[in-house]
């Protein structure tokens, strides 16, 4: 089939603004014949509980049908206010359905079901999420991990009506869902089908929708970009894949990148709007009488260009509490685009942890930072959005060898994984080198509070030399993406709060306009 979707830039500007206070999409489309159907789809993915960005998205998200590709939420049962705010966002945005992402299940199953049933109107779809048959007989059942009959709470597909037409929606969860969840131990009674079986699951849902007279079908996928391509080519009946999980930012429509063809040769369009709600999209579609896309237009908007609505601000303040103003950011760089760049925003947070706890070294996982410092006034919620997970701050005496081994392992894993996860480590009190071609640690220096440098022998690090070391409990003792540096019971101190509280305290103590320029702590070689 010779299918040509015109490039968006060749038709109209991406976004037209009525005024600075009323930003919106205004696509100009020519008249269409009566035997065709036109609709617009507003979409988000991987907003990760970023409430400030959610409020801005609410000012700009449009579409006859609004959908999410999952990871709307983030954090475990300690983040209940954020869960409620995320649910409120989905409702206010009129998002009809969402895929079921890994971070949507950071919490217990019972807590997720409670939020879904009591706070959300959005349908949660997952055709490939399954429970083991004997889950109710497991020894560590409800009383320990809040297990629930999740399959009865999730739908594989749904039908919605748009302008008098039936639209089919199917959901798909990520294959690596429980590797990426915050507490995989909560969900040992669950599994997600491997890719081949997932494709069969999706095709079964497609066939069922077709039997019900639906010929326009969208897949809400948290499988990730490369797997979405495979699904597009190996199924028959999907028109659009609203994608997420791998945080791609897909602009326009380009054949071979986000335009593919199904087994029968019909076009399949893929979207994805980055991560953390920094972008959102609107996909304009024209179908022929058989439900085949004949025209399409993919618009991406940058969230920071939209203003928060005062009413929405009030609603979120009621849920989250009114934020405290803590200071002023005089200068801040753009955030890095990948996990293998040095992140001055994360380095600044490390400075805060090191200062407040009077430690010698502070570190933070680069992948843990979910937003960045904006120039202008900053409040406690802005900082919470930068570090949305709730992980208590832990301080311990950690050996030089344990530190070096962690960095070696982190760099090797990061450069050998898709998407460079978990990402390079932000630091304070250290400088280290990375050979990018070989993916290895090349040198390390300890830098004390007076700026004195001490070279650490990375080939023979000392086990008898320790440093007062601070990070969050995820990196110190949980052992998910990193080796355990110190067991919780052996830590010098565990604070009852996270990095955001310490960063607020640090900014207030500095009592001056802040310049974020903490770079030069990672030296790239090779």
Kinemage of the C-alpha trace (Angstrom):
@kinemage 1
@onewidth
@group {chain A} dominant
@subgroup {mainchain}
@vectorlist {calphas} color= white
{ca unk a 1} P 0.000 0.000 0.000
{ca unk a 2} L 1.469 3.335 -1.030
{ca unk a 3} L 0.558 5.430 1.992
{ca unk a 4} L 1.919 8.923 2.403
{ca unk a 5} L 1.172 11.009 5.491
{ca unk a 6} L 2.153 14.624 4.822
{ca unk a 7} L 4.858 16.093 7.038
{ca unk a 8} L 3.392 18.357 9.677
{ca unk a 9} L 5.801 21.237 9.092
{ca unk a 10} L 4.799 21.386 5.451
{ca unk a 11} L 1.186 22.170 6.329
{ca unk a 12} L 0.826 24.593 9.252
{ca unk a 13} L 2.780 25.915 12.223
{ca unk a 14} L 2.921 23.385 15.077
{ca unk a 15} L 1.163 25.566 17.615
{ca unk a 16} L -0.737 28.800 17.181
{ca unk a 17} L -1.300 30.992 20.229
{ca unk a 18} L -4.289 33.274 20.703
{ca unk a 19} L -2.393 35.183 23.380
{ca unk a 20} L 0.220 34.621 26.044
{ca unk a 21} L -2.530 33.851 28.549
{ca unk a 22} L -4.524 31.482 26.338
{ca unk a 23} L -2.203 29.049 24.606
{ca unk a 24} L -3.789 26.314 22.588
{ca unk a 25} L -3.664 24.137 19.487
{ca unk a 26} L -5.497 25.579 16.495
{ca unk a 27} L -4.819 23.273 13.540
{ca unk a 28} L -6.278 24.532 10.265
{ca unk a 29} L -7.676 21.594 8.347
{ca unk a 30} L -9.297 21.713 4.919
{ca unk a 31} L -12.868 20.482 4.428
{ca unk a 32} L -13.138 16.701 4.199
{ca unk a 33} L -15.534 14.504 2.208
{ca unk a 34} L -18.600 13.052 3.897
{ca unk a 35} L -17.326 9.473 3.640
{ca unk a 36} L -14.411 10.191 5.973
{ca unk a 37} L -14.134 10.686 9.730
{ca unk a 38} L -11.894 13.210 11.446
{ca unk a 39} L -10.875 13.208 15.113
{ca unk a 40} L -8.126 14.581 17.329
{ca unk a 41} L -6.375 12.707 20.131
{ca unk a 42} L -4.731 14.565 23.011
{ca unk a 43} L -2.101 12.389 24.658
{ca unk a 44} L 0.348 12.221 27.542
{ca unk a 45} L 2.765 9.586 28.822
{ca unk a 46} L 5.167 9.131 31.723
{ca unk a 47} L 4.022 12.197 33.675
{ca unk a 48} L 5.426 10.458 36.802
{ca unk a 49} L 3.327 12.354 39.325
{ca unk a 50} L 4.755 15.733 38.268
{ca unk a 51} L 1.997 17.905 39.684
{ca unk a 52} L 3.343 21.263 38.495
{ca unk a 53} L 3.577 20.008 34.933
{ca unk a 54} L 0.143 18.432 35.256
{ca unk a 55} L -1.345 21.833 36.090
{ca unk a 56} L 0.274 23.329 32.988
{ca unk a 57} L -0.849 20.421 30.800
{ca unk a 58} L -4.418 21.045 31.943
{ca unk a 59} L -4.146 24.514 30.383
{ca unk a 60} L -3.172 23.141 26.981
{ca unk a 61} L -4.287 19.553 26.463
{ca unk a 62} L -7.048 19.317 23.862
{ca unk a 63} L -8.557 16.611 21.691
{ca unk a 64} L -11.852 14.897 20.941
{ca unk a 65} L -10.373 11.930 22.805
{ca unk a 66} L -7.694 12.193 25.494
{ca unk a 67} L -5.483 9.272 26.428
{ca unk a 68} L -2.394 8.288 28.414
{ca unk a 69} L 0.261 5.659 27.739
{ca unk a 70} L 0.824 5.058 31.462
{ca unk a 71} L 3.240 5.911 34.279
{ca unk a 72} L 0.936 8.728 35.290
{ca unk a 73} L 1.908 8.200 38.918
{ca unk a 74} L 5.083 7.556 40.875
{ca unk a 75} L 6.068 6.438 44.349
{ca unk a 76} L 4.839 3.924 46.892
{ca unk a 77} L 2.176 4.054 49.601
{ca unk a 78} L 4.090 6.867 51.356
{ca unk a 79} L 3.087 9.175 48.481
{ca unk a 80} L -0.703 8.936 48.896
{ca unk a 81} L -1.278 12.665 48.362
{ca unk a 82} L 0.575 12.479 45.045
{ca unk a 83} L -1.542 9.455 44.036
{ca unk a 84} L -4.707 11.440 44.731
{ca unk a 85} L -3.368 14.453 42.826
{ca unk a 86} L -2.494 12.231 39.863
{ca unk a 87} L -6.008 10.770 39.874
{ca unk a 88} L -7.458 14.285 40.008
{ca unk a 89} L -5.307 15.286 37.012
{ca unk a 90} L -6.580 12.353 34.950
{ca unk a 91} L -10.155 13.308 35.818
{ca unk a 92} L -9.751 17.036 35.145
{ca unk a 93} L -7.952 16.329 31.856
{ca unk a 94} L -10.856 14.028 30.861
{ca unk a 95} L -8.416 11.238 30.008
{ca unk a 96} L -10.721 8.386 29.063
{ca unk a 97} L -8.193 5.557 29.374
{ca unk a 98} L -4.596 4.831 30.267
{ca unk a 99} L -2.139 2.005 29.877
{ca unk a 100} L -0.986 0.381 33.120
{ca unk a 101} L 2.683 1.339 33.586
{ca unk a 102} L 5.318 0.086 36.009
{ca unk a 103} L 5.298 3.242 38.146
{ca unk a 104} L 1.514 3.075 38.374
{ca unk a 105} L 2.171 -0.013 40.498
{ca unk a 106} L 4.979 1.363 42.683
{ca unk a 107} L 2.564 1.029 45.579
{ca unk a 108} L 0.724 -2.059 46.871
{ca unk a 109} L -1.992 -3.561 44.727
{ca unk a 110} L -4.628 -2.759 47.367
{ca unk a 111} L -3.580 0.909 47.483
{ca unk a 112} L -3.628 1.127 43.692
{ca unk a 113} L -7.128 -0.374 43.545
{ca unk a 114} L -8.313 1.985 46.290
{ca unk a 115} L -7.091 5.037 44.341
{ca unk a 116} L -8.441 3.705 41.053
{ca unk a 117} L -11.921 2.913 42.381
{ca unk a 118} L -12.405 5.900 44.684
{ca unk a 119} L -10.550 8.734 42.969
{ca unk a 120} L -10.353 7.999 39.225
{ca unk a 121} L -12.817 7.986 36.349
{ca unk a 122} L -10.142 6.935 33.835
{ca unk a 123} L -10.189 3.329 32.618
{ca unk a 124} L -6.954 1.367 33.240
{ca unk a 125} L -6.181 -1.064 30.402
{ca unk a 126} L -3.697 -3.948 30.330
{ca unk a 127} L -4.257 -6.899 28.004
{ca unk a 128} L -1.012 -8.661 29.005
{ca unk a 129} L -0.982 -8.237 32.815
{ca unk a 130} L -1.706 -11.525 34.614
{ca unk a 131} L -1.928 -13.025 38.107
{ca unk a 132} L -0.610 -16.481 38.997
{ca unk a 133} L -3.449 -18.955 39.541
{ca unk a 134} L -2.657 -19.649 43.196
{ca unk a 135} L -2.002 -16.060 44.283
{ca unk a 136} L -4.540 -16.283 47.110
{ca unk a 137} L -2.656 -19.228 48.638
{ca unk a 138} L 0.723 -17.504 48.898
{ca unk a 139} L 2.082 -17.273 52.451
{ca unk a 140} L 2.797 -13.538 52.339
{ca unk a 141} L -0.588 -12.510 50.960
{ca unk a 142} L -2.769 -9.477 51.770
{ca unk a 143} L -1.610 -8.761 55.301
{ca unk a 144} L 2.003 -8.200 54.212
{ca unk a 145} L 1.877 -6.844 50.670
{ca unk a 146} L -1.672 -5.697 50.048
{ca unk a 147} L -2.276 -8.177 47.252
{ca unk a 148} L -5.501 -7.959 45.296
{ca unk a 149} L -7.386 -9.611 42.460
{ca unk a 150} L -5.863 -7.233 39.934
{ca unk a 151} L -7.120 -9.005 36.818
{ca unk a 152} L -10.686 -8.257 37.847
{ca unk a 153} L -9.751 -4.572 38.187
{ca unk a 154} L -8.012 -4.193 34.816
{ca unk a 155} L -9.618 -4.346 31.395
{ca unk a 156} L -7.837 -5.542 28.277
{ca unk a 157} L -9.789 -3.176 26.044
{ca unk a 158} L -12.660 -0.706 26.005
{ca unk a 159} L -14.943 1.025 23.517
{ca unk a 160} L -15.579 4.761 23.670
{ca unk a 161} L -17.685 6.955 21.432
{ca unk a 162} L -16.248 9.999 19.663
{ca unk a 163} L -18.560 12.151 17.550
{ca unk a 164} L -20.900 9.235 17.022
{ca unk a 165} L -18.169 6.745 16.050
{ca unk a 166} L -16.992 3.717 18.037
{ca unk a 167} L -13.288 3.876 18.939
{ca unk a 168} L -11.538 0.810 20.331
{ca unk a 169} L -8.837 1.161 22.982
{ca unk a 170} L -6.393 -1.577 24.067
{ca unk a 171} L -3.788 -1.438 26.851
{ca unk a 172} L -0.366 -3.079 27.189
{ca unk a 173} L 1.933 -3.085 30.247
{ca unk a 174} L 5.757 -3.203 29.995
{ca unk a 175} L 7.484 -6.584 29.702
{ca unk a 176} L 9.992 -5.439 32.381
{ca unk a 177} L 7.241 -4.099 34.651
{ca unk a 178} L 8.463 -5.696 37.862
{ca unk a 179} L 12.129 -4.937 37.207
{ca unk a 180} L 11.222 -1.242 37.076
{ca unk a 181} L 8.642 -1.116 39.907
{ca unk a 182} L 9.761 0.443 43.191
{ca unk a 183} L 8.799 -2.634 45.264
{ca unk a 184} L 8.930 -5.781 43.116
{ca unk a 185} L 8.441 -7.891 46.270
{ca unk a 186} L 4.866 -6.584 46.440
{ca unk a 187} L 4.039 -8.215 43.140
{ca unk a 188} L 5.568 -11.687 43.040
{ca unk a 189} L 2.070 -13.025 42.366
{ca unk a 190} L 1.855 -11.111 39.052
{ca unk a 191} L 3.511 -11.353 35.660
{ca unk a 192} L 3.393 -9.690 32.272
{ca unk a 193} L 3.409 -11.837 29.146
{ca unk a 194} L 6.599 -11.871 27.078
{ca unk a 195} L 6.512 -9.997 23.781
{ca unk a 196} L 5.352 -12.874 21.560
{ca unk a 197} L 2.456 -13.661 23.907
{ca unk a 198} L 1.724 -9.940 24.345
{ca unk a 199} L 1.302 -9.612 20.576
{ca unk a 200} L -1.186 -12.492 20.714
{ca unk a 201} L -3.004 -10.814 23.622
{ca unk a 202} L -3.280 -7.571 21.650
{ca unk a 203} L -4.455 -9.328 18.484
{ca unk a 204} L -7.159 -11.158 20.441
{ca unk a 205} L -8.434 -7.812 21.739
{ca unk a 206} L -8.331 -6.358 18.203
{ca unk a 207} L -10.321 -9.275 16.809
{ca unk a 208} L -12.885 -8.960 19.605
{ca unk a 209} L -13.301 -5.226 18.937
{ca unk a 210} L -13.737 -5.862 15.204
{ca unk a 211} L -16.461 -8.408 15.933
{ca unk a 212} L -18.250 -5.634 17.829
{ca unk a 213} L -18.158 -3.409 14.742
{ca unk a 214} L -15.138 -1.266 15.674
{ca unk a 215} L -12.750 -0.374 12.833
{ca unk a 216} L -10.737 2.413 14.482
{ca unk a 217} L -8.411 1.033 17.169
{ca unk a 218} L -5.746 2.677 19.328
{ca unk a 219} L -3.204 0.808 21.451
{ca unk a 220} L -2.174 2.493 24.712
{ca unk a 221} L 1.245 0.964 25.144
{ca unk a 222} L 3.812 1.077 27.913
{ca unk a 223} L 5.953 -1.496 26.113
{ca unk a 224} L 8.592 0.985 24.922
{ca unk a 225} L 9.463 2.350 21.492
{ca unk a 226} L 11.314 -0.618 19.975
{ca unk a 227} L 8.695 -3.125 21.108
{ca unk a 228} L 5.954 -0.835 19.796
{ca unk a 229} L 7.557 -1.077 16.350
{ca unk a 230} L 7.444 -4.857 16.531
{ca unk a 231} L 3.791 -4.804 17.609
{ca unk a 232} L 2.900 -2.411 14.776
{ca unk a 233} L 4.387 -4.722 12.147
{ca unk a 234} L 3.096 -7.990 13.609
{ca unk a 235} L -0.548 -7.225 14.308
{ca unk a 236} L -3.460 -6.330 12.079
{ca unk a 237} L -6.045 -3.707 12.994
{ca unk a 238} L -4.182 -1.133 15.090
{ca unk a 239} L -4.308 2.392 13.675
{ca unk a 240} L -2.372 4.316 16.355
{ca unk a 241} L 0.001 3.386 19.170
{ca unk a 242} L 0.068 5.963 21.967
{ca unk a 243} L 3.436 4.972 23.435
{ca unk a 244} L 5.461 5.391 26.598
{ca unk a 245} L 8.065 3.822 28.911
{ca unk a 246} L 11.258 4.622 26.968
{ca unk a 247} L 10.725 8.409 27.158
{ca unk a 248} L 11.227 9.084 23.453
{ca unk a 249} L 10.206 12.509 22.171
{ca unk a 250} L 8.626 11.868 18.777
{ca unk a 251} L 7.823 14.912 16.681
{ca unk a 252} L 5.950 14.945 13.376
{ca unk a 253} L 5.326 11.725 11.422
{ca unk a 254} L 8.185 10.021 9.610
{ca unk a 255} L 8.054 6.732 7.771
{ca unk a 256} L 10.385 4.170 9.351
{ca unk a 257} L 10.514 6.117 12.624
{ca unk a 258} L 6.932 6.377 13.817
{ca unk a 259} L 4.964 5.387 10.739
{ca unk a 260} L 4.868 1.658 10.001
{ca unk a 261} L 2.554 -0.779 8.263
{ca unk a 262} L 0.546 -3.643 9.698
{ca unk a 263} L 0.569 -7.241 8.456
{ca unk a 264} L -2.096 -6.286 5.910
{ca unk a 265} L -0.275 -3.109 4.844
{ca unk a 266} L -2.394 -0.523 6.646
{ca unk a 267} L -0.623 2.454 8.288
{ca unk a 268} L 0.157 2.457 11.999
{ca unk a 269} L 1.224 5.751 13.608
{ca unk a 270} L 3.246 5.836 16.846
{ca unk a 271} L 3.535 8.687 19.347
{ca unk a 272} L 5.535 9.362 22.512
{ca unk a 273} L 5.974 12.654 24.370
{ca unk a 274} L 9.164 12.342 26.401
{ca unk a 275} L 9.035 12.023 30.187
{ca unk a 276} L 7.901 13.753 33.371
{ca unk a 277} L 5.168 15.727 31.630
{ca unk a 278} L 7.676 18.043 29.972
{ca unk a 279} L 5.713 17.637 26.715
{ca unk a 280} L 2.275 16.530 25.576
{ca unk a 281} L 0.743 15.992 22.185
{ca unk a 282} L -2.223 16.219 19.870
{ca unk a 283} L -2.652 13.803 16.991
{ca unk a 284} L -5.107 14.831 14.268
{ca unk a 285} L -6.457 11.916 12.236
{ca unk a 286} L -8.594 11.411 9.152
{ca unk a 287} L -10.009 7.932 8.478
{ca unk a 288} L -11.695 6.634 5.343
{ca unk a 289} L -15.027 4.782 5.464
{ca unk a 290} L -13.178 1.490 6.212
{ca unk a 291} L -11.379 2.932 9.238
{ca unk a 292} L -7.993 3.341 7.522
{ca unk a 293} L -5.965 6.489 8.244
{ca unk a 294} L -5.563 8.687 5.167
{ca unk a 295} L -4.198 11.846 6.789
{ca unk a 296} L -2.462 12.560 10.077
{ca unk a 297} L -0.738 15.373 11.878
{ca unk a 298} L 1.317 14.987 15.067
{ca unk a 299} L 1.750 18.108 17.206
{ca unk a 300} L 4.033 18.288 20.241
{ca unk a 301} L 3.759 21.109 22.795
{ca unk a 302} L 6.309 22.049 25.452
{ca unk a 303} L 4.603 22.119 28.831
{ca unk a 304} L 6.624 24.960 30.353
{ca unk a 305} L 5.120 27.391 27.806
{ca unk a 306} L 1.678 26.976 29.375
{ca unk a 307} L 0.480 28.753 32.501
{ca unk a 308} L -1.088 27.156 35.567
{ca unk a 309} L -4.787 27.798 35.949
{ca unk a 310} L -5.587 29.393 39.320
{ca unk a 311} L -8.578 27.097 39.904
{ca unk a 312} L -6.476 23.997 39.247
{ca unk a 313} L -3.761 25.400 41.506
{ca unk a 314} L -6.328 25.694 44.303
{ca unk a 315} L -7.570 22.122 43.709
{ca unk a 316} L -4.053 20.687 43.864
{ca unk a 317} L -3.197 22.766 46.941
{ca unk a 318} L -6.226 21.235 48.667
{ca unk a 319} L -4.819 17.760 47.994
{ca unk a 320} L -1.096 18.351 48.442
{ca unk a 321} L -1.067 21.251 50.882
{ca unk a 322} L -0.013 24.789 50.083
{ca unk a 323} L 3.678 24.898 49.098
{ca unk a 324} L 6.223 26.953 51.013
{ca unk a 325} L 8.246 29.568 49.154
{ca unk a 326} L 11.915 28.847 49.858
{ca unk a 327} L 14.048 31.041 47.614
{ca unk a 328} L 14.904 32.403 44.202
{ca unk a 329} L 16.818 30.739 41.350
{ca unk a 330} L 18.855 33.424 39.611
{ca unk a 331} L 20.357 31.173 36.942
{ca unk a 332} L 19.800 27.547 35.921
{ca unk a 333} L 20.845 25.625 32.805
{ca unk a 334} L 18.601 23.477 30.647
{ca unk a 335} L 18.289 19.938 31.990
{ca unk a 336} L 20.360 17.199 30.344
{ca unk a 337} L 18.604 15.177 27.654
{ca unk a 338} L 20.157 11.811 28.485
{ca unk a 339} L 21.194 9.878 31.586
{ca unk a 340} L 24.854 9.904 30.514
{ca unk a 341} L 25.306 13.662 30.837
{ca unk a 342} L 26.405 15.435 33.973
{ca unk a 343} L 23.371 16.876 35.730
{ca unk a 344} L 24.077 20.136 37.614
{ca unk a 345} L 20.555 20.112 39.075
{ca unk a 346} L 21.200 16.722 40.706
{ca unk a 347} L 24.681 17.824 41.801
{ca unk a 348} L 23.109 20.798 43.613
{ca unk a 349} L 20.805 18.441 45.516
{ca unk a 350} L 23.875 16.390 46.472
{ca unk a 351} L 25.466 19.589 47.820
{ca unk a 352} L 22.361 20.104 49.949
{ca unk a 353} L 22.464 16.576 51.391
{ca unk a 354} L 26.174 16.810 52.143
{ca unk a 355} L 25.858 20.227 53.805
{ca unk a 356} L 22.806 19.508 55.966
{ca unk a 357} L 24.141 16.155 57.238
{ca unk a 358} L 27.759 17.383 57.555
{ca unk a 359} L 28.927 14.448 55.428
{ca unk a 360} L 32.039 14.088 53.284
{ca unk a 361} L 30.458 12.584 50.161
{ca unk a 362} L 26.918 12.712 48.754
{ca unk a 363} L 25.549 10.867 45.726
{ca unk a 364} L 22.240 10.559 43.876
{ca unk a 365} L 21.046 8.349 41.056
{ca unk a 366} L 20.736 10.499 37.918
{ca unk a 367} L 17.604 8.586 36.857
{ca unk a 368} L 15.917 9.593 40.121
{ca unk a 369} L 15.704 13.270 39.190
{ca unk a 370} L 12.330 13.914 37.577
{ca unk a 371} L 12.372 17.666 37.001
{ca unk a 372} L 14.798 20.572 37.213
{ca unk a 373} L 15.290 23.982 38.786
{ca unk a 374} L 13.541 26.802 36.935
{ca unk a 375} L 14.745 30.395 37.061
{ca unk a 376} L 12.597 32.563 39.302
{ca unk a 377} L 10.873 32.002 42.638
{ca unk a 378} L 10.953 28.407 43.844
{ca unk a 379} L 8.747 26.660 46.373
{ca unk a 380} L 8.707 23.342 48.184
{ca unk a 381} L 6.485 21.687 45.571
{ca unk a 382} L 8.873 22.643 42.763
{ca unk a 383} L 11.626 20.872 44.667
{ca unk a 384} L 9.411 17.887 45.463
{ca unk a 385} L 8.788 17.488 41.723
{ca unk a 386} L 12.555 17.237 41.249
{ca unk a 387} L 12.722 14.370 43.771
{ca unk a 388} L 9.209 12.856 43.856
{ca unk a 389} L 10.050 9.425 45.281
{ca unk a 390} L 9.909 9.214 49.057
{ca unk a 391} L 13.241 7.685 50.140
{ca unk a 392} L 14.567 8.608 53.554
{ca unk a 393} L 18.030 10.131 53.714
{ca unk a 394} L 20.643 7.703 55.065
{ca unk a 395} L 24.093 8.459 56.444
{ca unk a 396} L 26.757 5.782 56.946
{ca unk a 397} L 30.491 5.161 57.089
{ca unk a 398} L 31.189 3.571 53.697
{ca unk a 399} L 34.507 2.080 52.634
{ca unk a 400} L 36.521 3.443 49.759
{ca unk a 401} L 36.356 0.035 48.079
{ca unk a 402} L 32.544 -0.110 48.267
{ca unk a 403} L 32.313 3.353 46.703
{ca unk a 404} L 34.700 2.533 43.855
{ca unk a 405} L 33.015 -0.805 43.176
{ca unk a 406} L 29.610 0.901 42.999
{ca unk a 407} L 30.812 3.459 40.465
{ca unk a 408} L 32.532 0.823 38.328
{ca unk a 409} L 29.392 -1.297 38.261
{ca unk a 410} L 27.129 1.711 37.628
{ca unk a 411} L 29.154 2.966 34.662
{ca unk a 412} L 29.448 -0.490 33.089
{ca unk a 413} L 25.707 -1.162 33.458
{ca unk a 414} L 24.695 2.291 32.255
{ca unk a 415} L 26.702 2.178 29.028
{ca unk a 416} L 25.631 -1.377 28.185
{ca unk a 417} L 21.875 -0.915 28.709
{ca unk a 418} L 19.170 0.402 26.401
{ca unk a 419} L 18.393 4.004 27.303
{ca unk a 420} L 21.528 4.219 29.474
{ca unk a 421} L 19.746 3.140 32.644
{ca unk a 422} L 20.180 3.617 35.556
{ca unk a 423} L 22.330 6.599 34.476
{ca unk a 424} L 25.503 8.188 35.798
{ca unk a 425} L 25.689 9.144 39.466
{ca unk a 426} L 25.490 12.781 40.583
{ca unk a 427} L 28.032 13.650 43.283
{ca unk a 428} L 29.249 16.134 45.849
{ca unk a 429} L 32.694 15.719 47.415
{ca unk a 430} L 33.892 13.580 44.506
{ca unk a 431} L 35.181 13.947 40.984
{ca unk a 432} L 35.402 10.953 38.663
{ca unk a 433} L 36.253 10.087 35.083
{ca unk a 434} L 34.299 8.048 32.540
{ca unk a 435} L 35.638 6.425 29.390
{ca unk a 436} L 32.535 6.629 27.199
{ca unk a 437} L 33.769 4.203 24.523
{ca unk a 438} L 34.691 1.479 26.982
{ca unk a 439} L 32.068 2.315 29.617
{ca unk a 440} L 34.435 2.272 32.568
{ca unk a 441} L 35.663 4.349 35.487
{ca unk a 442} L 39.039 5.994 34.753
{ca unk a 443} L 39.841 7.912 37.954
{ca unk a 444} L 38.315 9.196 41.193
{ca unk a 445} L 39.209 12.029 43.563
{ca unk a 446} L 37.868 12.896 46.997
{ca unk a 447} L 37.418 16.676 47.431
{ca unk a 448} L 37.036 17.976 50.977
{ca unk a 449} L 35.120 21.075 52.065
{ca unk a 450} L 38.223 23.243 51.649
{ca unk a 451} L 38.707 22.099 48.054
{ca unk a 452} L 41.683 19.833 48.789
{ca unk a 453} L 41.878 16.857 46.404
{ca unk a 454} L 42.957 13.314 47.303
{ca unk a 455} L 43.389 10.789 44.498
{ca unk a 456} L 41.693 7.441 45.136
{ca unk a 457} L 43.477 4.401 43.728
{ca unk a 458} L 40.621 2.825 41.771
{ca unk a 459} L 42.708 -0.281 41.024
{ca unk a 460} L 43.415 -0.910 44.723
{ca unk a 461} L 40.767 0.932 46.755
{ca unk a 462} L 41.116 0.603 50.525
{ca unk a 463} L 38.656 -1.394 52.580
{ca unk a 464} L 39.984 0.128 55.826
{ca unk a 465} L 39.385 3.734 54.675
{ca unk a 466} L 35.835 5.027 55.178
{ca unk a 467} L 34.014 8.262 54.364
{ca unk a 468} L 30.956 9.770 55.992
{ca unk a 469} L 28.594 9.131 53.116
{ca unk a 470} L 25.025 10.338 52.483
{ca unk a 471} L 22.432 9.283 49.937
{ca unk a 472} L 18.824 8.091 49.966
{ca unk a 473} L 17.829 4.690 51.330
{ca unk a 474} L 17.179 3.388 47.792
{ca unk a 475} L 20.872 3.746 46.938
{ca unk a 476} L 22.249 3.037 50.398
{ca unk a 477} L 20.497 -0.150 51.418
{ca unk a 478} L 17.719 -1.271 49.059
{ca unk a 479} L 19.997 -2.916 46.494
{ca unk a 480} L 17.644 -2.513 43.500
{ca unk a 481} L 19.875 -0.985 40.801
{ca unk a 482} L 22.953 -0.729 43.023
{ca unk a 483} L 24.948 -2.901 45.437
{ca unk a 484} L 24.116 -2.394 49.109
{ca unk a 485} L 26.524 0.133 50.624
{ca unk a 486} L 25.287 -0.225 54.207
{ca unk a 487} L 22.422 -2.125 55.782
{ca unk a 488} L 19.780 0.088 57.351
{ca unk a 489} L 20.503 -1.197 60.851
{ca unk a 490} L 24.189 -0.216 60.486
{ca unk a 491} L 23.624 3.370 59.278
{ca unk a 492} L 24.784 6.281 61.425
{ca unk a 493} L 21.467 8.074 60.852
{ca unk a 494} L 18.271 7.688 58.850
{ca unk a 495} L 16.282 10.907 58.543
{ca unk a 496} L 12.469 10.737 58.444
{ca unk a 497} L 12.349 12.756 55.216
{ca unk a 498} L 13.849 12.903 51.734
{ca unk a 499} L 16.112 15.068 49.583
{ca unk a 500} L 13.460 17.692 48.904
{ca unk a 501} L 13.273 18.688 52.584
{ca unk a 502} L 17.058 18.983 52.847
{ca unk a 503} L 17.238 20.982 49.613
{ca unk a 504} L 14.615 23.434 50.879
{ca unk a 505} L 16.576 23.819 54.132
{ca unk a 506} L 19.842 24.339 52.215
{ca unk a 507} L 18.376 27.045 49.973
{ca unk a 508} L 16.900 28.884 52.953
{ca unk a 509} L 20.221 28.721 54.800
{ca unk a 510} L 22.094 30.125 51.787
{ca unk a 511} L 19.646 33.076 51.878
{ca unk a 512} L 20.641 34.460 48.477
{ca unk a 513} L 19.677 34.057 44.816
{ca unk a 514} L 20.849 30.616 43.706
{ca unk a 515} L 23.002 29.903 40.655
{ca unk a 516} L 22.847 26.294 39.460
{ca unk a 517} L 26.179 25.619 37.749
{ca unk a 518} L 27.570 22.597 39.594
{ca unk a 519} L 29.519 20.938 36.777
{ca unk a 520} L 32.979 19.485 36.181
{ca unk a 521} L 32.436 16.657 38.657
{ca unk a 522} L 32.323 14.072 35.866
{ca unk a 523} L 35.166 14.154 33.343
{ca unk a 524} L 34.415 12.385 30.060
{ca unk a 525} L 37.288 10.682 28.264
{ca unk a 526} L 37.806 8.420 25.282
